[in-house]
Structure formats: structure tokens, C-alpha cells
């Protein structure tokens, strides 16, 4: 069922009196924007209660910073000491299947430990927390490794290796994870498919890698189609990803271009990444699926892409700042574009249509500039519920603001006595409470492009 995250936000902020019809919403809005199966926090006990996979709890004898995800076929923990003084801790995971063999990896897929849960579904081990680690616990062990040697590691078992260009070109489909262990490697799918339907967790795994390219590949039926950790200058191009998605931690300057995303519960999730580019991508799904979620991710570009059919298309959260969002099409969505506690973003030349809510600004978001966008046939075009209302929905004439099909005629309050193509009055977004305004709305769609 599609979760109304705006309702969660409004209720959590204590302004439900403005929206009595949203009173059904849960007040528990986590640091992850309400994504099922994800918990982020600092402490010694953490619990997932809404996973599609396992509702696990994690307890630590020392206080830790933890980012825990529980999605089908894999648990992922990114953890480190919260005090800086503790170097190790006892971790207990509860909620696993009883008496079951799992495969535990730390930081990369070479570091494997086979584990067995107890008869009550718990597992306890000692974890180093002197620095940040990523730990995976999954149901199946199956990985191919590509690295710079005469055969490209395992490349020749499913493709051909060009040592001069460090390119592994697939000659057959593959149903295992590929981990890349050298920088500068290219995976050329040559139209082939990676399929994780036999229980494999990840498609392509990159840990602390630089300059990797993945292209012309179909990736489907994984918990994570591409998993990036502390990696930079990664390119994913011309790739089709379905029932998989991409997740990125602490990575930078990565590019996702000309890709097709469909049928993913969560298309792209980025934590603490910077300078990423999404361009010429097609992102579609159902009303209970989500598109792009950026958490504390800065300085990126999302351009010339199409978002359709999703419950929520693009969500900037918790200090996702200085992002340029331009030339995109958002259509047939629950929520098209949502900014929460995010600053200094620029949103221009987009078309937002046929959605329940097109643009929503909330929390401490400020310094965001939004102009030259078309708002067409939406239930709600734009609302600014930020703490300071210090966001700009227009620039002074002749640049102007946006076009709203609900505010383009005299009967709607839009007159253009001077014939400049701009309404003489602002478009105030809400009648009974302060929710922002566009001071210089255009009278026609794409009016700013007309001579």
C-alpha cells in the first residue's frame, strides 16, 4: 500500500490541525524518510519493524552509530563507534530465521564467515568499531571477482577480458554477484543479463573503487542491483535495472546516464554522497514504489530524466543541498518532488503533471530556487511549509516564476495588463494559511521560451 509520507511529515511536525484528513498517518517518521526496512541512529539497541524481509533487532554492548537495512535476502549494517573511544563491541542480532545458515561479509565479499543462527533466531559476534565497517548477512554465497591480471580474475568464466583496456565483456548471462577489485575496470554487458532470482543479493558490488564503468547490461531480481560504498567516478550507462535498484554510501562524482529503472521498490538511494549525476534516465514503477531518495547528499545534478507512476519520485532529505534539478518530466505520481531540511537547490525547466502533489517544501528547507517549471493537472501544485518560508518560486522580471494551469486566467486571479506574459498578482499557494507563493507566475506554458 502506498504510504503517504507527506502525511507522516505533517503529523510529526504537529500541524495536523491544518490537515485533519491526514490524522490516520503514523507519527513515527524516521531519519530515513519512512523507507521500509531502514533504521538509522546512535545508541545500543535498534529495531526494524516494517521490513518486507526480516524484522530484526540489533543490540550492542557499546554505543554505536548504525545504519541498518533489512531488504529481501540481505541485512546490511554500516556501523562505527559513536564515542571514538571504544574499539570493539558485542553485536547481537535477533529476529533471524532459527537454526539457519547465513553468510556474513565485512567490507568486501572476500571476507566471508559462515554463521548459523541459534534455535531462537539470534546470533552474537565481536565487531571491530575502531573505524566504520559495512557488514552484510545474506542467505546465499555466490560471487565472481574481477581484477587486473592476465584473465581479469573470474571474467573468463562468463566473458572475455581485454587486459589493455581492463574491460570484461560478457558472453553469457550470469546469476552471481560481481565484485570489482581493481580501479579503472569496465563491465560491458553486451546486452546480457545479471539475474539474482536464485537468491543472490547484489548484482555489482563496488567498495572503495575509482573509475569503474558498467554499461549495456540488464540487472534484475537483486536486493541491490548496484551497491556503491566509498567509491568515486563510477559510471552506470545504458543499463536496465528492474526489481533491484541502486544504493550508494559515502561515494562521489558518480554518473548514471541513459539508464532504465522499472519495477523497483526503491530505485536509487544515496547516503552522504556528493557530486552525483543522473541524466537521461527513465524511472517508472507502481504507486507503492519509490524513485530517487537523497539523504545528506550534496552538489549533484538530476537532468533530462522521466519519472512516472511512482508513489514518490524524488525526495531530498536531511541536508541534501546544492543539487540542480532541471529538464525533467514528472508525471502520474503520488508525490513528484519533495524537499525536507534541504538547502540551496535549484529546480528549473521541469514539467510536473497529473500527480497528487507536485512540489512540497518542508522543515528547515531554505534558499531553494524554483522557477520556469510547468505545473499541469496536479491535485496540489506547490506548497511551502518550511520553517522560514525563505525559498524562491520566482526571480524578478523578466525571468519570472513558473506556469500553473490552475492560475492562468483572470477568473483565477491572473491578469496581464502589461502584456508581458506574467500575471500581475502572485499565485498564493494556500488560501487560509501561509504556504508560500510565486510572485511572478507565467500566463502560458513555457512562456519564458517565447520571443
N, C-alpha and C positions, 0 to 999 in steps of 0.2 A: 504494500500500500504506500502511496506517495506521502511522504512526511512533509508537512507544511513547516519548513524551517523558519519562515518569517513569523509564523505564529509562535514558535518557540522563542525567538528573539524578543518579540514584543512582550510576551508574558514574563520572560526572565528579567526584563528591564522594568517591570512593574507598571506598564502603561496599558494594561488590558482594558481599562475603563474606556479607552478610545475605540477598542475593538472587541465588544462583548461577544461577538460570534466566534472569537478565537479562544474562548475560555477553555476549550477542551484540550488545548495544547499542553504538552509536558513542559514543566518549568526547568527540567534538567537539561540545560544547554551546555555541553562540554566545551573544552578548549579546542575541540576538533570540528566545531560547526555541526555537530549532530550526525557525523558519518557513522553508520552502524559498525560495531566491532572494533572501534578505535578508542583508546584511552590515553591521555597524556597528563602527567602530573609529577609532583615531587612528594615523597613520603616513603612509607614502608609497606603499605598494602594498597593494591589496585584490583579492580574487578571490572570485567566486561559483562554486561547484562543483555546486550542486544545483538549479539553476533549471529550471522547466518551459519556459523560453523560451531565453535565451542565457546560457551560462556565460562571462561576461565578466570581464576584469581591468581595474582602473583604477590607473594609476601617476601620481604627482605629483612634480614636482621640488622641491616644498616640503612639509613635514609639514602634514597637514590632518586635520580631523575630518570623517568621511564616513559618511553613511547611504546605502547603495546597495541598490536593489531591482531585480530583473530578473524581471518577470512578463510573461505573454504580451502582445506588441505594444508594450511600452514599458520603457525603462530610466529610473529616477529616481535622481537624486543630490541629496542635501542636503549641502552642503559649506561649510566655512569654515576659516580658518587656525587651527591648533592652538596657535601661539605668540603670536599677536597682533601680530607684527612684520612678517610677510610680507603683501604686499598683492595679489600675483598669483602664478600658478603655471602651468606647462605640464602639462596633463592629457592622458594617452594612454589611450585605451580600446582594448583588444584583445578579439577574440572576436566581433566583428560579422560579419554576412554580407559576403563580399568584393564589392567594386565595386557597392555598393548605396546608393541614395539614402535618406537619413533626414531627419527634420525635428527640429531642435533648438530648444527653447524655454527661456527663462530667466525664472523668477519668475512670468510670466503667459504667456498664449497669444498676446499681441500681439508679443512679442519673438521672432521666428522667424528662424532661419538654416537654409537648406537645405544639407546636407552630403552628401558621398559618401565612403564608406569606401574604403580602399586595396585593392589586389588580395590582400593578406594579412589583410584584415578589421580594420585598425586605423584610428584617427582621432585626431589630435592638435590641440589648440587651446589658447589662452591664456585662463585663467579668473581673474576677479577674486575674491579671497578676503578682502578688507578687511572684509566682512560676510557673513553667511550668505546663500546663494542656493540655490534649487531649480532643477535642470536636468532637463528631460525630453528623451529621444531616442526618437522613435517613427516608425512606418512610414508613417503617413498624416497629411496636413494637412487638417483639416476642423473649423472652429469657427464657431459663431454667438455674437455678443456682445449681451448685454442691458445697457442702462444708461438712466439717467434723461434722456430727451429726448422730443420730441414723438411719436416712433414706437417708443420702447423699444429703440432700436438695431435689431437684426435681428429683434426679436419679431414684427413684422408679416409676416415671410416664412413663419411657421409658426403664428401665433396672433394674438390681439387684445391691444392694450395699453391699460390704464386708467392714464392719467397721474396721476390724483388719488390712487390707492392704490398706484401703482408695481407693478401686477400684470400679468404676462404670462400669459394663459390660452391654452393650446394648443388649436388647432382641427384639428390633424393630427398624425400620428406624426412622429418626427424621428430621423434616423440620424447626427447630428453632435453634437459636444461643445457644451455651452452654458457660456460663461464669463460670470459676472455682474460688472459693473464699477462698480456703484453700490450703496450701502448701502440697506437697507430694502426691497429688491425681493422680490416673491413670484412664484414659478413655480407656477401652478395647472395641473396636468396634465390636469384634467377627464377623467380616465380614459384618456388617451392613453399612448403608449409611446415611450420612447427606446431604440433598438436599435443596438448597436455591432458587429453581426455582420459588417459590411463592413470591419472593420479599424480602427475608431475606438477610441481608447484610453480616454478618460474620458467619463463622462456629464455630470455637473455639476461645474464647477471653480470653487472659491472661494479667492481669495488676498487676505488682509488685508481681509476683508469683515465687516460687522456687521449683524445684524438681518435676515438672509435667511431666507425660508421656501420650502420645496419640499414640495408636497402633492399627493395624489391622482394619482400618476404611477407608471407601471411603467418600471423601468430594468433593462435586461438586456444581457448579452453585451459587457460592457466589462471592461477590466483593473481599472478603478476606477469604480464606479457614481457615487459622490460623493467628491470629493477636496477636503479642507479643509486650508488652510495659514494659520496665524496669524489665524484667524477666530473671531468670538465671537457668541454669541446667535443661533446658526443653529438652525433648526427643520426637521426632516425628519419629516413626519407622513403617515400613511395611504398610504404608498408601498410598492410591491412591488419588491424588488431581487433579481434572480437572475443567476447566473453573472457577478457583478460585484463587490459588496461596497463597503465604505466605508473610507477611510483618512484619518486626522486627524493633523496635525503642529502642535504648539505652539498649540493652539486652546483656547477656554474657554467654559464656560456654554452648551454646545450641547445640544439636546434631540432625541431620536429616539423618537417615540411612535406606537404603533399601526401600526408597520411590519411587513412580512412579508419575511423573508430566507430564500431557499431556493436550493439548488444552487450555492452559492458555495464556492470553495476556501477562502477566508478571509472571514468575514462582516464583521467590524469590527476594525480595528487602530488603536490610538491611541498616539502617541508624545508624551510630555511635554505632555499636555493636562490640563485641570482643570475640575472642576465640571460634567462632562457628565451627562446624564440619559438612561437608556434605560428606557422604561416601556411596558408593554402590547404588547411586540413578540413576534413568533413567529419563532424561528430554528431551521431544520431543515436536514439535509443527510445525507451519507453518511459511512461510517466513516473515509474518508480526507480528510474536510473538517474545517475548524475554525470555531469560533464567534467569541467576543469575546476579543481579546488586548489587554491594557492594559500599556504599558511606561512607567514613570515618570510615571504619570497619577494625579492625586490628587483627593480631595474629590467624587467622583461618586456617582450613585445608579443601581442596576440593580434594577428592581422589576416585579413582576406580569407577568413575561415567561416564555415557554416555550422551552426548549432541548431538541431531540430528534434522535436518530440520528447525531450528530456524533462524530468521533474525540475531539475535545477541545472542551468547551463554553465555559468561562470561565477565563481564565488571567490572574492578576495577577502582574506581574513587575517586579523591579528598582525598588523604591520606589514601587509603586502603593499609596497609603496613603489612609486615612480615607474609604473607599468603603463605602456602605451597600448591602448585597445582601439584598433581602427580598421575600418573597411570590412567589418564582419556582418554576417546575417544571422539574426536570432529569430526563430520562428516556431510557433506551435509548442511553446514551453510552459511549464508551471511558473518558474522564475527565470528570467533571462539573465539579468546581471545584478549582482548583489555585492555591496561593499560594506564590510564590518570592521571598524577600527583600522582602516587603511587610508593612506595619505598620499597626496600629490600625484594621483594617477590622472591620465589624460584619456578621455573617451570621445572619439570623433569619427564621423563618416560611417557610422553603423546604421543598419536598419533593424529595428526591433518590432516584430509584428505577431499578431494572433496568439498572444501569450496571456496568462493570467495576470502576471506582473512583469513589467518590462525592466524598470531600473529602480533599485531600492538602496538608499544610503543610510547607514545606521551607526550607532555607537559613537566613538570618538573620531570617526572619519572626518577629515578636513583637508582643505587645499586641493580637492579634486576638481578638475575642469572637464565639463561635458558640453559639447556644442556640435552643431552640424550632424545631428543624428535624426533619423526619421522614426517616429512612433506611430504605428498603424494598427488599428483594430485590437488593441490590448484591453484587458479588463481594467487595469490600472497602468497608466503610462509611466509616471515617475513620482517618487516620494523621497523626501529628505528628512529622516528622523535622527539626524546626527545631533550630538550634544550642543554644538555651537552654530549649526547651520552655516558654517564657513566653507561652503562649496559653491562653485560657479557653474551655472547651467547656461551661461551665455557670456560673450565678450562684447565690448562696446561696438556700436555701428561703425563700419559696415560688416564686421564679422558676424555679429548676431548670435542667436542661440540655435534652437532645434525646431523641427517641424512636428506638430502634434495634430493628427487628424480630428481630434476632439476639440481643437481650439484653432480654427482656421476660417471662421465665418463671423460676420457681425453678430448674429444671433447667439454665438458662443462667447462673445466679448472681444473678438479680434476685428479691429478696424485698421485700415491702412490709408489714412488720409493723405499722406505724402507720396504714396505710390512707390515706396522703397522696397516693398516685398516683406516688410516686417510689421508685425502687429504693433499698434500704438500703445497697448496696455500689456502688462505682464501676464503670463499664464501662471496663476497661483494654483499649486498642486492640490491643496485641500481647502475646503470652504470654512470649516469650523475650528481648525487648529493649524498651527504653523508647521508646514511641512515642505517649505522651500518654494521657489518659483523660478521660471525662466523669464528674465526681464525683457528679452528681445526675440520672441518666437517668430519663426518664419510663417508666411501665409501659404506657401506651397511646398510640396515635397521637393527636396533637393534645390530649394530656392537659391541657395548660396552659389550653385553652379551656373545659374542663368545669367546671361550678359545684361 
